[in-house]
Amino acid sequence: MATPANERQALCRQRQRARGFRRLTTTLDGSTSETLSKLAEQHGQTKAQVIRLGILLADRALAGKGE
């Protein structure tokens, strides 16, 4: 008998938490969402990977701006 989808999802989320991942829900305007999708597709990355890189680049760009 197959495992129900909700049980598979719960197991997946447990494994992700154990690896240090956190879930985040956000809302983007249409243009930003489209850009995120295009970047991910064009570069063979997941949306999560594109967001991670964007955050790292923003941190680097903003470092020292408040001084």
Secondary structure, 3 states (H helix, E strand, C coil): CCCCHHHHHHHHHHHHHHCCCCCCCCCCCHHHHHHHHHHHHHCCCCHHHHHHHHHHHHHHHHCCCCC
